[in-house]
Amino acid sequence: MTIGEAKQKGISVLEQTSPSAALDVNCILCDLLKCDRTYLLLHFKDLLEPETEKLFFESIEKRQTGLPVAYITGHKEFYGFDFLVTPDVLIPKPDTEILVENAVHLIKEASKTFGKNKVLNICDMCTGSGCIGISVYLALLNSDFPREFFPNFTFADLSPYALSIAKKNAERLIPKPVSNLRFIQSNLFENVPQRFDFILTNPPYIPASMVDELLLDGRKEPRLALDGDINPETGKITKDNDGLGIIKKELPQIFKTLDCQGFFLMETGEYNAEAAASLAEKCGFKNISILKDLEGQLRVVTGRKF
């Protein structure tokens, strides 16, 4: 079977179940052939190896079940970097890049104003794949940020499986030698001993009822990383069903853990961003703002501790 024939058959199979059948097929083929889409177009008459053909249609079957392509290929691009992903972590989303962009800007500005020779301490809480913290690290590394005062980074997550993926991504993407990274398994800041100048976080923030709908459509992402109303210790759902259950616990801990003049940046949903901002104000944060994502939806709440 040629590449072109495989594409056509794969698309016809997925059209009944996937809204992005052509894109899915291209991504799967590019991953298997270790090529880009231009190669697929130029070599559409090339024959697939029998083993590659077998793997391709096995992947198509998995996609038919609703399994996301990123979980099938095992990786996802985010902020220009290629991250490993498994069903133990959320798939990085483009909307989260607004958090990274603003964090990089604020960290650069803070390095100039927090005091001469100060090494900033940065925490990526609920790190998952590590995409936020690692992207910030690499963006700073690829900039003119002074190497002698490069920040220390802490990655924390309740899930040991997610934390292992974050470690693997750091090992793959961050040039060695590395001495300013650490990884901590923790229920929010329970096991995190130090204070920080910046806390970046993408906590679970989707209301429980909406998570039910999302999981029904076959996303298969970990509920623990989506559901903002679930108690991770008991597995029970809070009564409010607003997606703020974990955020209500996290914001006071962020305020306590941030040093004076420190910043936080938190991803939330468009349906509860204003409520999260109000909670941040009640905790004592100042200079609170809500940033919009690529689609113009309210997405990231920021604030500062004075």
RODO-664153 format. One record per residue (C-alpha): residue number from 0; residue in three letters; x, y, z. Coordinates in pm, 1 decimal, decimal comma, padded with zeros to 6 digits. Each point is the difference from the previous one (the first is absolute). Layout:
SEVEX   n res        X        Y        Z
SEVEX NUM ALA        X        Y        Z
...
***
This chain:
SEVEX   n res        X        Y        Z
SEVEX   0 MET  00000,0  00000,0  00000,0
SEVEX   1 THR  00131,6  00345,5 -00088,8
SEVEX   2 ILE  00010,3  00298,9  00233,1
SEVEX   3 GLY -00279,8  00161,6 -00201,8
SEVEX   4 GLU -00220,3 -00309,4  00018,3
SEVEX   5 ALA  00058,1 -00032,3  00373,4
SEVEX   6 LYS -00094,6  00364,7  00050,9
SEVEX   7 GLN -00319,8 -00037,2 -00201,1
SEVEX   8 LYS -00106,0 -00317,5  00179,7
SEVEX   9 GLY  00087,4  00139,6  00342,8
SEVEX  10 ILE -00203,4  00314,9 -00061,6
SEVEX  11 SER -00302,2 -00197,2 -00121,7
SEVEX  12 VAL  00011,2 -00214,7  00315,3
SEVEX  13 LEU  00032,6  00295,7  00238,9
SEVEX  14 GLU -00251,6  00234,1 -00165,5
SEVEX  15 GLN -00282,7 -00165,3  00193,9
SEVEX  16 THR  00157,7  00056,0  00340,8
SEVEX  17 SER  00249,8  00286,4 -00020,5
SEVEX  18 PRO -00065,1  00364,2 -00096,2
SEVEX  19 SER  00364,8  00026,6 -00112,4
SEVEX  20 ALA  00047,9 -00324,6 -00192,1
SEVEX  21 ALA  00249,4  00133,7 -00257,4
SEVEX  22 LEU  00209,5  00174,3  00263,8
SEVEX  23 ASP -00001,6 -00312,8  00218,6
SEVEX  24 VAL  00117,3 -00218,9 -00286,7
SEVEX  25 ASN  00277,6  00241,2 -00096,2
SEVEX  26 CYS  00124,4  00022,5  00359,8
SEVEX  27 ILE  00005,1 -00377,5  00040,9
SEVEX  28 LEU  00181,0 -00057,3 -00330,5
SEVEX  29 CYS  00252,9  00275,6  00067,4
SEVEX  30 ASP  00075,9 -00155,1  00337,5
SEVEX  31 LEU  00043,6 -00350,0 -00140,8
SEVEX  32 LEU  00213,5  00115,5 -00293,6
SEVEX  33 LYS  00188,5  00265,2  00202,6
SEVEX  34 CYS -00076,4  00259,2 -00265,7
SEVEX  35 ASP -00198,6  00317,7 -00058,4
SEVEX  36 ARG -00319,5  00048,9 -00201,8
SEVEX  37 THR  00190,7  00125,9 -00303,4
SEVEX  38 TYR  00169,1 -00339,5 -00019,9
SEVEX  39 LEU -00338,8 -00171,1 -00002,6
SEVEX  40 LEU -00108,1  00213,0 -00295,2
SEVEX  41 LEU  00319,9 -00052,8 -00196,5
SEVEX  42 HIS  00018,4 -00374,6  00066,8
SEVEX  43 PHE -00367,3 -00095,7 -00016,5
SEVEX  44 LYS  00082,3 -00277,6 -00251,8
SEVEX  45 ASP  00266,3 -00157,6  00224,2
SEVEX  46 LEU -00085,7 -00338,4  00144,5
SEVEX  47 LEU -00031,2 -00039,0  00375,7
SEVEX  48 GLU  00201,6 -00271,9  00166,9
SEVEX  49 PRO -00232,3 -00284,0  00115,3
SEVEX  50 GLU  00080,0  00067,2  00367,3
SEVEX  51 THR -00064,4  00372,7 -00042,1
SEVEX  52 GLU -00330,5 -00072,1 -00173,4
SEVEX  53 LYS -00098,9 -00230,7  00287,1
SEVEX  54 LEU  00087,9  00261,6  00262,8
SEVEX  55 PHE -00185,8  00267,2 -00195,7
SEVEX  56 PHE -00330,9 -00187,0 -00002,7
SEVEX  57 GLU  00043,1 -00101,3  00364,6
SEVEX  58 SER  00031,6  00371,9  00075,4
SEVEX  59 ILE -00309,8  00075,9 -00208,1
SEVEX  60 GLU -00194,2 -00256,6  00205,8
SEVEX  61 LYS  00114,7  00167,9  00321,7
SEVEX  62 ARG -00107,8  00339,0 -00133,3
SEVEX  63 GLN -00341,2 -00147,2 -00082,3
SEVEX  64 THR -00050,2 -00067,3  00371,0
SEVEX  65 GLY  00046,7  00371,8  00071,3
SEVEX  66 LEU  00359,0 -00026,4  00123,1
SEVEX  67 PRO  00169,9  00333,8 -00078,6
SEVEX  68 VAL  00270,9 -00005,0 -00265,4
SEVEX  69 ALA  00255,3  00133,3  00249,4
SEVEX  70 TYR -00049,2 -00307,8  00217,8
SEVEX  71 ILE  00038,2 -00221,9 -00306,8
SEVEX  72 THR  00322,4  00163,0 -00120,1
SEVEX  73 GLY  00124,8  00067,9  00353,2
SEVEX  74 HIS  00090,7  00363,0 -00047,7
SEVEX  75 LYS -00142,8  00348,1 -00056,6
SEVEX  76 GLU  00151,3  00330,7 -00108,6
SEVEX  77 PHE -00036,0  00288,5  00244,2
SEVEX  78 TYR  00163,9  00342,9 -00021,6
SEVEX  79 GLY  00222,1 -00132,7 -00278,8
SEVEX  80 PHE  00128,6 -00296,1  00203,1
SEVEX  81 ASP -00082,3 -00368,5 -00031,9
SEVEX  82 PHE -00137,9 -00146,5  00325,1
SEVEX  83 LEU -00050,7 -00363,9  00089,3
SEVEX  84 VAL -00357,1 -00069,6  00109,7
SEVEX  85 THR -00181,1 -00304,8  00133,6
SEVEX  86 PRO -00354,3 -00050,7  00135,3
SEVEX  87 ASP  00148,2  00088,2  00341,9
SEVEX  88 VAL  00022,1  00368,9 -00096,7
SEVEX  89 LEU -00212,0  00260,4 -00173,1
SEVEX  90 ILE  00082,3  00065,3 -00362,4
SEVEX  91 PRO  00160,0  00347,1 -00024,2
SEVEX  92 LYS -00239,2  00251,7 -00156,7
SEVEX  93 PRO  00085,9  00310,6 -00206,6
SEVEX  94 ASP -00213,4  00216,1  00231,1
SEVEX  95 THR  00249,1 -00062,1  00281,6
SEVEX  96 GLU  00278,8  00166,8 -00197,3
SEVEX  97 ILE -00134,5  00341,5  00107,5
SEVEX  98 LEU  00101,2 -00090,3  00356,3
SEVEX  99 VAL  00351,9 -00087,1 -00112,4
SEVEX 100 GLU  00041,0  00318,5 -00205,0
SEVEX 101 ASN -00105,6  00224,9  00285,9
SEVEX 102 ALA  00202,2 -00192,1  00257,0
SEVEX 103 VAL  00316,7  00041,3 -00208,1
SEVEX 104 HIS -00062,1  00373,8 -00033,5
SEVEX 105 LEU -00068,1  00049,6  00371,3
SEVEX 106 ILE  00299,5 -00210,9  00105,3
SEVEX 107 LYS  00232,1  00203,8 -00220,1
SEVEX 108 GLU -00136,1  00324,7  00143,5
SEVEX 109 ALA  00016,8 -00130,4  00356,3
SEVEX 110 SER  00364,5 -00099,7 -00040,7
SEVEX 111 LYS  00075,7  00368,0 -00055,0
SEVEX 112 THR -00202,4  00132,1  00293,9
SEVEX 113 PHE  00006,3 -00264,4  00276,4
SEVEX 114 GLY  00352,3  00089,3  00104,9
SEVEX 115 LYS  00348,4 -00033,6 -00137,8
SEVEX 116 ASN  00136,7 -00354,4 -00029,1
SEVEX 117 LYS -00325,3 -00159,3  00114,5
SEVEX 118 VAL -00066,5 -00350,0 -00131,9
SEVEX 119 LEU -00374,7 -00039,8 -00044,0
SEVEX 120 ASN -00182,8 -00310,4  00120,4
SEVEX 121 ILE -00279,8 -00122,0 -00228,0
SEVEX 122 CYS -00258,4 -00272,4  00063,9
SEVEX 123 ASP -00208,1 -00183,7 -00260,5
SEVEX 124 MET -00282,3 -00140,4  00214,6
SEVEX 125 CYS -00224,2 -00276,7 -00140,8
SEVEX 126 THR  00271,9 -00036,9 -00261,0
SEVEX 127 GLY -00135,0 -00302,6 -00190,4
SEVEX 128 SER  00224,9 -00044,1 -00304,2
SEVEX 129 GLY  00214,6  00290,8  00119,6
SEVEX 130 CYS -00088,4  00198,2 -00311,7
SEVEX 131 ILE -00047,6  00334,0  00178,4
SEVEX 132 GLY  00311,5  00004,7  00215,4
SEVEX 133 ILE  00226,4 -00161,2 -00259,7
SEVEX 134 SER -00119,1  00240,5 -00271,4
SEVEX 135 VAL  00067,9  00298,0  00228,0
SEVEX 136 TYR  00343,3 -00142,8  00084,0
SEVEX 137 LEU  00089,8 -00049,1 -00367,3
SEVEX 138 ALA -00137,1  00339,7 -00104,7
SEVEX 139 LEU  00220,1  00168,1  00262,4
SEVEX 140 LEU  00296,4 -00217,6 -00097,5
SEVEX 141 ASN -00039,1  00102,3 -00364,7
SEVEX 142 SER -00017,2  00368,5  00093,3
SEVEX 143 ASP  00255,1  00244,4  00137,3
SEVEX 144 PHE -00089,9 -00087,1  00359,4
SEVEX 145 PRO  00324,1  00013,4  00205,8
SEVEX 146 ARG  00125,6 -00357,5  00048,7
SEVEX 147 GLU  00166,0  00072,2  00333,8
SEVEX 148 PHE -00338,7  00091,8  00150,5
SEVEX 149 PHE -00212,3 -00260,0 -00178,2
SEVEX 150 PRO -00310,7 -00094,1  00205,9
SEVEX 151 ASN -00050,8 -00319,0  00199,0
SEVEX 152 PHE -00302,5 -00204,4 -00110,5
SEVEX 153 THR -00217,9 -00232,5  00208,6
SEVEX 154 PHE -00252,1 -00232,2 -00168,3
SEVEX 155 ALA -00275,8 -00140,1  00223,1
SEVEX 156 ASP -00291,9 -00233,3 -00061,7
SEVEX 157 LEU -00224,4 -00226,8  00204,0
SEVEX 158 SER  00042,0 -00282,4 -00253,2
SEVEX 159 PRO  00332,2 -00188,1  00008,0
SEVEX 160 TYR -00071,6 -00118,2 -00353,5
SEVEX 161 ALA -00041,4  00354,8 -00127,8
SEVEX 162 LEU  00314,6  00104,8  00183,2
SEVEX 163 SER  00197,6 -00275,7 -00172,7
SEVEX 164 ILE -00114,3  00133,0 -00339,6
SEVEX 165 ALA  00105,2  00353,3  00099,6
SEVEX 166 LYS  00343,5 -00134,2  00097,5
SEVEX 167 LYS  00037,3 -00179,7 -00333,6
SEVEX 168 ASN -00094,1  00315,8 -00189,4
SEVEX 169 ALA  00252,4  00203,3  00197,8
SEVEX 170 GLU  00271,2 -00256,6 -00071,7
SEVEX 171 ARG -00085,1  00002,1 -00372,8
SEVEX 172 LEU -00043,7  00372,1 -00054,3
SEVEX 173 ILE  00225,3  00187,4  00242,6
SEVEX 174 PRO  00369,6  00002,9 -00093,9
SEVEX 175 LYS  00237,2 -00152,0  00253,1
SEVEX 176 PRO  00149,4  00060,5  00246,3
SEVEX 177 VAL -00302,5  00087,9  00211,7
SEVEX 178 SER  00019,4  00071,1  00371,2
SEVEX 179 ASN -00289,1  00239,6  00060,8
SEVEX 180 LEU -00298,7 -00237,0 -00042,8
SEVEX 181 ARG -00185,3 -00206,3  00254,9
SEVEX 182 PHE -00313,7 -00211,1 -00009,1
SEVEX 183 ILE -00231,4 -00048,1  00298,9
SEVEX 184 GLN -00304,6 -00222,0  00037,6
SEVEX 185 SER -00245,7  00206,1  00201,1
SEVEX 186 ASN -00368,3  00069,8  00053,3
SEVEX 187 LEU  00023,9  00367,3 -00094,4
SEVEX 188 PHE  00265,8  00155,6  00228,8
SEVEX 189 GLU -00024,7 -00261,2  00276,6
SEVEX 190 ASN  00351,5 -00140,2 -00059,0
SEVEX 191 VAL  00157,4  00309,2 -00153,0
SEVEX 192 PRO  00235,1  00148,4  00262,3
SEVEX 193 GLN  00114,4  00328,9 -00152,4
SEVEX 194 ARG -00141,6  00333,4 -00110,0
SEVEX 195 PHE -00007,5  00133,3 -00353,8
SEVEX 196 ASP  00014,5  00318,8 -00203,1
SEVEX 197 PHE -00225,1 -00145,4 -00271,8
SEVEX 198 ILE -00263,9 -00270,5  00012,3
SEVEX 199 LEU -00133,3 -00124,7 -00333,2
SEVEX 200 THR -00292,2 -00237,5  00011,3
SEVEX 201 ASN -00256,1 -00173,7 -00217,9
SEVEX 202 PRO -00213,8 -00173,0  00263,8
SEVEX 203 PRO -00311,5 -00206,7 -00071,6
SEVEX 204 TYR -00273,8  00258,9 -00055,6
SEVEX 205 ILE -00278,8 -00160,2 -00202,4
SEVEX 206 PRO -00336,1 -00048,5  00181,0
SEVEX 207 ALA -00073,3 -00365,1  00073,2
SEVEX 208 SER -00309,1 -00011,6 -00222,2
SEVEX 209 MET  00198,6  00134,9 -00296,7
SEVEX 210 VAL  00274,6 -00256,4  00060,5
SEVEX 211 ASP -00260,4 -00275,5 -00029,1
SEVEX 212 GLU -00095,1  00130,4 -00344,0
SEVEX 213 LEU  00362,0  00034,4 -00109,8
SEVEX 214 LEU  00089,4 -00353,3  00104,3
SEVEX 215 LEU -00308,5 -00138,8 -00171,8
SEVEX 216 ASP  00130,4  00125,5 -00335,7
SEVEX 217 GLY  00307,6 -00217,6  00037,3
SEVEX 218 ARG  00267,6  00253,6  00100,8
SEVEX 219 LYS  00140,1 -00251,5  00250,7
SEVEX 220 GLU  00204,4  00266,2  00179,1
SEVEX 221 PRO  00049,1 -00058,8  00375,5
SEVEX 222 ARG -00300,4  00121,7  00197,9
SEVEX 223 LEU  00226,1  00099,5  00287,4
SEVEX 224 ALA  00164,3  00258,2 -00227,1
SEVEX 225 LEU -00330,7  00136,5 -00134,5
SEVEX 226 ASP -00256,1  00000,3  00280,0
SEVEX 227 GLY  00020,7  00310,5  00216,6
SEVEX 228 ASP -00271,5 -00130,1  00230,9
SEVEX 229 ILE  00149,9 -00336,0  00092,4
SEVEX 230 ASN  00169,8 -00062,8  00333,0
SEVEX 231 PRO  00320,9 -00180,4 -00101,4
SEVEX 232 GLU  00022,4 -00172,9  00338,0
SEVEX 233 THR -00355,3 -00138,6  00012,4
SEVEX 234 GLY -00103,9  00006,3 -00365,8
SEVEX 235 LYS -00325,2  00172,0  00101,3
SEVEX 236 ILE -00144,6  00299,0 -00184,8
SEVEX 237 THR -00057,7  00330,5  00180,2
SEVEX 238 LYS -00353,6  00133,9  00005,8
SEVEX 239 ASP  00056,6  00326,1 -00189,7
SEVEX 240 ASN  00074,0 -00148,9 -00343,7
SEVEX 241 ASP  00174,8  00320,1 -00110,4
SEVEX 242 GLY  00349,4 -00136,4 -00067,5
SEVEX 243 LEU  00146,2  00210,4  00281,6
SEVEX 244 GLY  00029,9 -00264,7  00271,8
SEVEX 245 ILE  00374,7 -00044,9 -00039,8
SEVEX 246 ILE  00065,0  00364,7 -00086,1
SEVEX 247 LYS -00165,4  00102,8  00328,4
SEVEX 248 LYS  00259,2 -00210,8  00181,9
SEVEX 249 GLU  00291,6  00095,7 -00219,9
SEVEX 250 LEU -00025,0  00380,1 -00001,9
SEVEX 251 PRO  00045,7  00045,5  00379,3
SEVEX 252 GLN  00296,0 -00239,5 -00017,6
SEVEX 253 ILE  00147,8  00198,2 -00287,3
SEVEX 254 PHE -00033,8  00321,2  00201,2
SEVEX 255 LYS  00172,6 -00161,9  00297,6
SEVEX 256 THR  00277,6 -00150,8 -00212,9
SEVEX 257 LEU  00082,1  00306,0 -00212,4
SEVEX 258 ASP  00266,5  00239,9  00119,7
SEVEX 259 CYS -00091,5  00367,9  00028,3
SEVEX 260 GLN -00022,2  00155,8 -00349,1
SEVEX 261 GLY -00047,0 -00346,9 -00146,1
SEVEX 262 PHE -00233,4 -00079,7 -00292,2
SEVEX 263 PHE -00237,0 -00282,8 -00081,7
SEVEX 264 LEU -00143,9 -00097,3 -00339,2
SEVEX 265 MET -00286,4 -00250,4  00000,5
SEVEX 266 GLU -00190,8 -00149,5 -00290,3
SEVEX 267 THR -00376,7 -00018,7  00047,1
SEVEX 268 GLY -00305,4 -00041,7 -00219,9
SEVEX 269 GLU -00192,3  00281,9 -00166,2
SEVEX 270 TYR -00300,1 -00099,4  00213,0
SEVEX 271 ASN  00175,8  00044,6  00335,7
SEVEX 272 ALA  00294,3  00234,3 -00064,5
SEVEX 273 GLU -00177,7  00301,0  00151,4
SEVEX 274 ALA -00096,3 -00202,0  00308,0
SEVEX 275 ALA  00362,3 -00118,0  00034,0
SEVEX 276 ALA  00119,0  00360,4 -00025,3
SEVEX 277 SER -00244,2  00099,1  00273,9
SEVEX 278 LEU  00131,7 -00280,4  00220,7
SEVEX 279 ALA  00354,8  00122,3 -00059,6
SEVEX 280 GLU -00098,8  00349,8  00111,3
SEVEX 281 LYS -00155,1 -00140,2  00318,6
SEVEX 282 CYS  00326,3 -00182,8  00070,0
SEVEX 283 GLY  00183,4  00333,8 -00002,4
SEVEX 284 PHE  00149,7  00012,5 -00348,5
SEVEX 285 LYS  00033,9  00334,4 -00178,0
SEVEX 286 ASN  00037,4  00102,8 -00365,4
SEVEX 287 ILE -00233,8 -00280,3 -00105,0
SEVEX 288 SER -00073,6 -00039,0 -00368,3
SEVEX 289 ILE -00153,7 -00256,9 -00233,3
SEVEX 290 LEU  00175,6 -00080,2 -00327,7
SEVEX 291 LYS -00185,9 -00122,4 -00307,5
SEVEX 292 ASP  00101,4 -00303,7 -00202,1
SEVEX 293 LEU  00040,2 -00031,5 -00378,1
SEVEX 294 GLU -00377,5 -00017,9 -00047,6
SEVEX 295 GLY -00065,9  00306,0  00214,6
SEVEX 296 GLN -00126,8 -00201,0  00298,4
SEVEX 297 LEU  00094,1  00088,7  00358,0
SEVEX 298 ARG  00277,5 -00245,4  00081,5
SEVEX 299 VAL  00279,1  00103,1  00241,0
SEVEX 300 VAL -00035,0  00178,5  00333,7
SEVEX 301 THR  00305,8  00188,8  00123,2
SEVEX 302 GLY  00071,8  00181,3  00322,1
SEVEX 303 ARG  00275,7  00126,6  00227,0
SEVEX 304 LYS  00069,5 -00020,3  00370,5
SEVEX 305 PHE  00113,6  00315,1  00182,2
***
